[in-house]
Amino acid sequence: MHASQWQNVNVKRSIYENMRRIGLPRNNEIIDAVEANFAQVDANVEVYSDKPDYRKVVRQLISHEAQRFYWENCIFVSAGVESYDLDCTKRPKRKY
C-alpha cells in the first residue's frame, strides 16, 4: 500500500507572486534562491506528475478494509509532514 502512494509535488506561488508585485523581497540573493527552488519544483512536477501504472493495479488488489485501516492507523500528518508507522499493524488505534 505504501509503495503505491502518489503525491502532488506542485507548490502554490500566490504569496510569493503577490510579494514580487509589491517589490518584495528586495534582496537579489533571496530572489535568486527562491526562484531556483521554484525551478527545481517545476522539474520535479514534470517527472512526478503522472501516477505510476502499478498504483492502480496494487490498489485494486488491496481490500477497502485494509486501505481504510492503513489510512486510519499507519499514516500520520503533523505540521504538514506525513509519517508512516512501520508497526501500525501491531497496534490498531480503532476497531471496526
MARBA-983400 format. One record per residue (C-alpha): residue number from 1; y, z, x. Coordinates in steps of 0.001 Angstrom, whole numbers, always signed. Each point is the difference from the previous one (the first is absolute). Layout:
<nuvex k="NUM" y="Y" z="Z" x="X"/>
...
//
This chain:
<nuvex k="1" y="+0" z="+0" x="+0"/>
<nuvex k="2" y="+2429" z="+984" x="+2721"/>
<nuvex k="3" y="-688" z="-3198" x="+1954"/>
<nuvex k="4" y="+982" z="-2045" x="-3054"/>
<nuvex k="5" y="+3497" z="+1519" x="-172"/>
<nuvex k="6" y="+3033" z="-2264" x="+40"/>
<nuvex k="7" y="+3648" z="+983" x="+140"/>
<nuvex k="8" y="+3195" z="-1950" x="-311"/>
<nuvex k="9" y="+1852" z="+404" x="+3311"/>
<nuvex k="10" y="+3268" z="-1519" x="-1160"/>
<nuvex k="11" y="+3079" z="+2190" x="+460"/>
<nuvex k="12" y="+2924" z="+117" x="-2431"/>
<nuvex k="13" y="+3297" z="-732" x="+1712"/>
<nuvex k="14" y="+2551" z="+571" x="-2739"/>
<nuvex k="15" y="+1521" z="+3136" x="+1568"/>
<nuvex k="16" y="+305" z="-1640" x="+3419"/>
<nuvex k="17" y="+1440" z="-3187" x="-1523"/>
<nuvex k="18" y="+2573" z="+2037" x="-1956"/>
<nuvex k="19" y="+942" z="+1858" x="+3183"/>
<nuvex k="20" y="+430" z="-3289" x="+1869"/>
<nuvex k="21" y="+2271" z="-1312" x="-2784"/>
<nuvex k="22" y="+2400" z="+2871" x="+639"/>
<nuvex k="23" y="-220" z="-354" x="+3771"/>
<nuvex k="24" y="-2548" z="+2695" x="+809"/>
<nuvex k="25" y="-1489" z="+779" x="+2370"/>
<nuvex k="26" y="+2668" z="-928" x="+2515"/>
<nuvex k="27" y="-2126" z="+433" x="+3112"/>
<nuvex k="28" y="-1525" z="-3339" x="+1074"/>
<nuvex k="29" y="-2979" z="+1692" x="+1649"/>
<nuvex k="30" y="-911" z="+1656" x="-3290"/>
<nuvex k="31" y="+443" z="-3264" x="-1892"/>
<nuvex k="32" y="-2206" z="-1839" x="+2512"/>
<nuvex k="33" y="-2682" z="+2693" x="-169"/>
<nuvex k="34" y="-81" z="+48" x="-3813"/>
<nuvex k="35" y="-77" z="-3779" x="-234"/>
<nuvex k="36" y="-2769" z="-168" x="+2627"/>
<nuvex k="37" y="-1955" z="+2461" x="-2125"/>
<nuvex k="38" y="+511" z="-2176" x="-3085"/>
<nuvex k="39" y="-1161" z="-3059" x="+1979"/>
<nuvex k="40" y="-3180" z="+1858" x="+936"/>
<nuvex k="41" y="-521" z="+1030" x="-3636"/>
<nuvex k="42" y="+457" z="-3643" x="-1075"/>
<nuvex k="43" y="-2669" z="-1089" x="+2483"/>
<nuvex k="44" y="-2380" z="+2651" x="-1348"/>
<nuvex k="45" y="+717" z="-996" x="-3602"/>
<nuvex k="46" y="-975" z="-3565" x="+861"/>
<nuvex k="47" y="-3296" z="+1131" x="+1532"/>
<nuvex k="48" y="-933" z="+2669" x="-2548"/>
<nuvex k="49" y="+1303" z="-1491" x="-3248"/>
<nuvex k="50" y="-3364" z="-1341" x="-1186"/>
<nuvex k="51" y="-2561" z="+2467" x="-1228"/>
<nuvex k="52" y="-3270" z="-497" x="+1905"/>
<nuvex k="53" y="-2728" z="-1856" x="-1910"/>
<nuvex k="54" y="-2537" z="+2742" x="+689"/>
<nuvex k="55" y="+2235" z="+2491" x="-1858"/>
<nuvex k="56" y="-850" z="-1490" x="-3397"/>
<nuvex k="57" y="-3703" z="-187" x="+844"/>
<nuvex k="58" y="-120" z="+3594" x="+1243"/>
<nuvex k="59" y="+1953" z="+1376" x="-2948"/>
<nuvex k="60" y="-2320" z="-1738" x="-2471"/>
<nuvex k="61" y="-2998" z="+1735" x="+1600"/>
<nuvex k="62" y="+1487" z="+3506" x="-266"/>
<nuvex k="63" y="-249" z="+1691" x="-3402"/>
<nuvex k="64" y="+3181" z="+983" x="-1826"/>
<nuvex k="65" y="-1084" z="+3633" x="+174"/>
<nuvex k="66" y="-321" z="-175" x="+3798"/>
<nuvex k="67" y="+3399" z="-1726" x="+294"/>
<nuvex k="68" y="+1625" z="+2650" x="-2184"/>
<nuvex k="69" y="-1616" z="+2773" x="+2059"/>
<nuvex k="70" y="+1296" z="-1666" x="+3172"/>
<nuvex k="71" y="+3602" z="-193" x="-1246"/>
<nuvex k="72" y="+6" z="+3515" x="-1428"/>
<nuvex k="73" y="-1752" z="+1780" x="+2880"/>
<nuvex k="74" y="+198" z="-2015" x="+3208"/>
<nuvex k="75" y="+3529" z="-1430" x="+172"/>
<nuvex k="76" y="+3092" z="+2151" x="+401"/>
<nuvex k="77" y="+3629" z="-1047" x="+243"/>
<nuvex k="78" y="+2529" z="+2386" x="+1484"/>
<nuvex k="79" y="+3568" z="-974" x="+888"/>
<nuvex k="80" y="-943" z="-3652" x="-381"/>
<nuvex k="81" y="-2930" z="+236" x="+2422"/>
<nuvex k="82" y="-3468" z="-791" x="-1303"/>
<nuvex k="83" y="-2904" z="+1995" x="+1424"/>
<nuvex k="84" y="-3740" z="-244" x="-487"/>
<nuvex k="85" y="-2302" z="+3038" x="-166"/>
<nuvex k="86" y="-3236" z="-930" x="+1783"/>
<nuvex k="87" y="-1806" z="+2971" x="-1588"/>
<nuvex k="88" y="+1141" z="-680" x="-3554"/>
<nuvex k="89" y="-3525" z="-608" x="-1292"/>
<nuvex k="90" y="-923" z="+3562" x="+978"/>
<nuvex k="91" y="+2889" z="+1678" x="-1839"/>
<nuvex k="92" y="+832" z="-1612" x="-3326"/>
<nuvex k="93" y="+3249" z="+1330" x="-1413"/>
<nuvex k="94" y="-673" z="-1037" x="-3576"/>
<nuvex k="95" y="-3069" z="-251" x="-2185"/>
<nuvex k="96" y="-368" z="-2680" x="-2615"/>
//
